[in-house]
């Protein structure tokens, strides 16, 4: 029985991921985040945790490659998506620091 529950949970998480990325993909692309960062949920989680793809093959993109305007847009996106979470992803913290430093 628990085996089926695990499969159902995995399927539910996968469906949630696809629904979320379908809703946000164009916005991420417009911000300047390359598709490699959100090709699947494991890439996205790696990007949120490290600001780059530490655990995946990558072109070497890092969030710090974004322009100040792109960083501001990424901050607004991350604030909307994760700002209310009890534990925000490290990337949001780093983007906040970068954008606060450019407005001083």
trRosetta pair geometry for C-beta under 8 A, 3 or more apart (Angstrom, degrees):
i j d omega theta_ij theta_ji phi_ij phi_ji
1 4 6.0 -55 -160 33 36 109
1 5 6.6 35 147 -18 67 105
2 5 5.2 -51 -148 37 42 115
2 6 6.3 47 152 -23 70 99
3 6 5.8 -51 -151 32 31 111
3 7 6.6 29 151 -15 63 105
4 7 5.6 -54 -150 37 35 111
4 8 6.1 35 152 -19 67 106
5 8 5.5 -53 -144 39 33 112
5 9 6.1 35 154 -21 66 105
6 9 5.6 -51 -146 36 30 112
6 10 6.3 31 154 -19 64 105
7 10 5.7 -54 -147 37 31 110
7 11 6.2 31 154 -19 65 106
8 11 5.7 -53 -146 37 31 111
8 12 6.2 33 153 -21 64 106
9 12 5.6 -54 -147 36 30 112
9 13 6.3 30 155 -17 65 105
10 13 5.8 -54 -147 37 31 110
10 14 6.2 32 153 -20 64 107
11 14 5.6 -55 -148 38 31 113
11 15 6.3 31 153 -19 65 106
12 15 5.7 -54 -147 36 30 111
12 16 6.4 31 152 -20 64 105
13 16 5.6 -54 -148 36 32 113
13 17 6.4 36 152 -22 65 103
13 41 7.5 -14 152 -51 101 177
14 17 5.6 -50 -149 32 32 113
14 18 6.5 26 156 -14 65 105
14 41 7.8 -123 -111 -10 55 137
15 18 5.9 -55 -146 39 31 107
15 19 6.3 31 155 -18 65 107
16 19 5.8 -56 -146 38 30 111
16 20 6.2 28 155 -19 65 109
17 20 5.8 -61 -148 38 28 109
17 21 6.1 15 161 -10 67 110
17 40 7.5 31 160 -168 144 61
17 41 4.4 -74 -124 -64 143 120
18 21 6.1 -55 -136 43 29 102
18 22 6.0 34 160 -23 63 108
19 22 5.9 -55 -147 35 25 112
19 23 6.5 22 155 -17 60 110
20 23 5.8 -65 -155 38 29 109
20 24 6.1 -9 162 8 68 117
21 24 6.1 -72 -132 53 32 91
21 25 5.4 56 167 -59 72 96
21 38 5.9 164 -129 164 115 115
21 44 7.7 -133 -87 -57 113 149
22 25 6.3 -20 -125 -5 20 117
24 27 5.2 -64 -162 45 62 114
24 28 5.7 62 143 -25 89 103
24 38 8.0 -118 99 -162 106 160
24 77 7.6 109 -157 -160 117 116
24 81 7.5 34 -106 -86 152 136
25 28 5.9 -59 -149 36 28 109
25 29 6.3 26 156 -16 65 108
25 38 6.9 -170 -112 109 74 139
26 29 5.6 -53 -146 39 33 112
26 30 6.2 35 154 -21 66 106
27 30 5.6 -53 -146 36 31 112
27 31 6.5 36 152 -23 63 103
27 77 6.3 155 141 -111 121 124
28 31 5.7 -52 -151 31 32 114
28 33 4.4 -62 -180 60 90 122
28 37 7.5 -146 175 81 131 114
28 38 5.8 31 131 0 169 153
28 77 7.2 122 -87 -166 66 161
29 32 7.8 61 177 -64 31 16
29 33 7.0 -86 -79 61 29 72
29 35 7.1 12 -92 -67 98 82
30 73 7.6 -111 112 164 88 150
31 66 7.5 -15 154 -133 88 136
31 70 5.6 109 175 -157 69 82
31 73 4.6 -167 -122 112 92 121
31 74 5.2 111 -178 -71 139 76
31 77 6.3 -55 -70 -20 151 148
32 66 5.4 136 89 -121 133 96
32 67 7.4 107 -8 18 172 87
32 70 4.3 -26 26 -139 138 138
32 73 7.9 104 13 69 96 131
32 74 7.9 -73 52 -54 92 110
33 37 5.2 -85 173 57 101 143
33 38 6.8 62 128 -12 122 114
33 47 7.8 80 -161 -179 121 153
33 66 7.8 -18 -71 -80 65 126
33 74 6.9 113 -53 -103 113 113
34 37 5.7 108 70 -4 68 98
34 59 6.9 -33 100 34 171 132
34 61 5.2 -160 20 -55 129 168
35 38 6.4 -84 -155 57 45 80
35 39 5.9 73 150 -73 80 81
36 39 5.7 -13 -138 -27 34 117
36 43 6.6 -132 160 -169 55 143
36 53 6.5 -71 137 -38 107 151
36 56 7.7 178 170 116 98 128
36 58 5.9 133 142 -128 142 75
36 59 6.4 159 12 2 162 99
36 61 6.7 141 64 25 122 132
37 43 6.0 176 -170 147 25 106
37 44 6.5 79 150 -99 68 56
37 47 4.3 68 -160 -83 99 154
37 53 6.6 -138 -102 -58 66 104
37 61 6.8 -90 -52 93 111 135
38 43 6.3 -165 -93 97 14 112
38 44 4.8 48 -115 -81 68 103
38 47 7.3 -59 -61 21 67 152
39 43 4.9 52 44 23 85 159
40 43 5.3 97 53 10 67 102
40 44 7.2 -132 101 -4 35 93
41 44 5.5 -55 -145 39 36 113
41 45 6.1 36 158 -19 69 105
42 45 5.8 -51 -143 37 31 110
42 46 6.3 37 153 -21 62 106
42 55 7.8 -90 161 94 101 121
42 56 7.3 131 120 -66 99 128
43 46 5.6 -56 -151 36 31 115
43 47 6.4 32 152 -19 65 106
43 53 6.2 -20 -150 -116 84 116
43 56 5.5 -22 -108 -4 83 171
44 47 5.6 -53 -149 36 32 112
44 48 6.3 32 153 -18 66 105
45 48 5.6 -51 -145 37 33 112
45 49 6.2 27 157 -15 65 110
46 49 5.9 -62 -146 41 27 107
46 50 5.9 -22 171 22 65 117
46 53 5.3 55 119 -135 130 61
46 54 5.9 -153 -173 40 102 78
46 55 5.0 -131 -120 40 130 100
46 56 5.7 144 69 -3 171 110
47 50 6.8 -80 -128 56 19 81
47 51 7.0 46 -170 -123 57 8
47 52 6.9 -21 -122 -148 66 4
47 53 6.2 -22 -73 -75 79 69
47 63 7.7 118 -173 -56 91 104
47 91 6.7 24 141 -68 68 152
48 82 7.8 143 -144 -67 127 163
48 89 3.8 -61 175 -163 104 154
48 90 7.1 119 151 45 60 73
48 91 4.9 -108 -148 9 45 127
48 92 7.9 5 -155 -21 87 85
49 54 7.5 -84 93 25 101 128
49 89 6.5 -93 -72 -160 46 100
49 90 5.8 60 -153 29 38 117
49 91 7.3 -24 -10 -28 11 96
50 53 7.3 129 76 -98 129 10
50 54 4.1 -137 -138 -18 173 122
50 55 7.8 155 -10 -7 151 83
50 90 7.3 46 -66 76 23 132
50 91 7.7 4 58 -66 26 97
51 62 6.0 35 134 -164 94 78
51 63 4.3 -88 -163 12 89 117
51 64 7.1 42 163 -21 128 84
51 90 7.2 -86 -37 110 93 103
51 91 5.2 156 -82 -107 71 88
51 94 5.7 -35 -81 68 134 160
52 58 6.7 131 171 134 89 170
52 60 7.5 -16 -159 -173 129 36
52 61 6.4 175 -132 97 86 56
52 62 4.2 -32 -77 -105 119 72
52 63 6.9 -125 -57 -8 68 73
53 56 4.2 -66 177 61 116 98
53 57 7.4 -15 123 80 135 22
53 58 3.8 155 60 -68 125 136
53 61 7.3 52 1 60 100 87
58 61 6.2 -115 175 30 113 78
61 65 5.9 -99 -152 30 67 149
62 65 5.2 117 62 -18 69 98
63 66 6.0 -31 -177 4 55 115
63 71 7.4 94 164 -110 92 90
63 74 7.0 175 -153 143 108 168
63 91 6.2 146 -50 -147 160 103
63 94 6.8 108 80 104 144 127
63 95 6.6 -85 162 -77 142 95
64 98 7.2 -161 -109 -106 79 149
66 70 3.7 -129 -174 100 105 122
66 71 4.9 142 103 -58 119 74
66 74 6.3 30 146 -14 175 138
67 70 4.6 94 49 9 75 104
67 71 7.0 -136 94 -6 38 87
68 71 5.6 -53 -144 36 31 113
68 72 6.4 34 155 -21 64 103
68 99 7.5 124 -158 -117 76 69
68 102 4.9 176 -132 -174 121 163
69 72 5.7 -51 -150 34 32 113
69 73 6.5 32 151 -16 64 104
70 73 5.6 -54 -149 38 35 111
70 74 6.2 36 151 -20 67 104
71 74 5.5 -51 -144 37 33 112
71 75 6.3 39 152 -24 64 102
71 95 5.9 -174 -168 -150 88 90
71 98 5.5 -94 -172 112 148 125
71 99 5.4 -171 130 -74 109 93
71 102 7.5 111 77 9 138 149
72 75 5.6 -49 -150 31 31 114
72 76 6.7 32 152 -18 62 102
72 99 5.5 123 -91 -128 66 125
73 76 5.7 -51 -151 34 34 111
73 77 6.4 36 150 -19 65 106
74 77 5.5 -54 -149 38 35 114
74 78 6.1 28 156 -15 69 108
74 95 5.6 -122 106 -136 108 146
75 78 5.9 -58 -142 42 29 105
75 79 6.0 33 157 -23 65 108
75 92 7.5 107 -133 -146 64 69
75 95 4.7 -174 -84 141 84 119
75 96 6.4 122 -132 -79 117 55
75 99 5.0 -32 -44 -20 155 158
76 79 5.7 -52 -142 35 27 114
76 80 6.4 27 157 -18 62 107
77 80 6.0 -61 -154 36 26 109
77 81 6.2 7 158 -4 65 115
78 81 5.9 -63 -137 48 30 102
78 82 5.4 -34 -177 38 71 110
78 83 7.0 108 126 -51 63 84
78 88 7.8 83 159 -169 105 112
78 89 7.3 -105 -157 53 118 110
78 91 6.6 -140 -119 108 150 100
78 92 4.4 -172 150 -100 133 94
78 95 6.1 115 34 52 151 152
79 82 7.3 -75 -112 60 12 67
79 83 3.9 32 -163 -56 57 134
79 92 7.1 134 -69 -147 54 117
80 83 6.6 32 -38 7 14 116
82 85 4.9 -35 -167 5 69 125
82 88 5.2 111 140 -138 107 81
82 89 5.7 -30 178 6 165 97
82 92 5.6 -137 89 -53 126 148
83 88 6.6 16 -114 -104 33 127
83 92 7.1 -175 -83 -161 65 147
85 88 5.4 134 69 -84 105 57
85 89 7.9 45 66 -22 149 69
88 92 4.5 -82 161 67 119 140
88 93 6.4 137 98 -46 114 85
89 92 5.2 102 64 0 76 99
89 93 7.7 -143 102 -1 46 86
90 93 5.5 -57 -156 36 43 114
90 94 6.2 38 152 -17 75 105
91 94 5.7 -57 -146 39 34 109
91 95 6.1 32 157 -18 68 107
92 95 5.8 -54 -143 39 30 110
92 96 6.3 36 154 -24 63 105
93 96 5.7 -54 -152 32 29 114
93 97 6.6 28 152 -18 63 104
94 97 5.7 -52 -151 34 34 111
94 98 6.3 31 153 -16 67 106
95 98 5.7 -53 -144 39 33 111
95 99 6.0 24 160 -13 68 109
96 99 6.2 -60 -141 42 25 102
96 100 6.0 25 160 -19 63 111
97 100 5.9 -58 -144 38 25 110
97 101 6.3 26 156 -22 62 109
98 101 5.8 -58 -150 33 28 111
98 102 6.7 19 156 -15 63 107
99 102 5.9 -56 -148 36 35 107
99 103 6.6 27 156 -16 66 109
100 103 6.1 -64 -149 38 32 106
100 104 7.0 40 153 -35 64 102
101 104 6.1 -49 -156 14 34 115
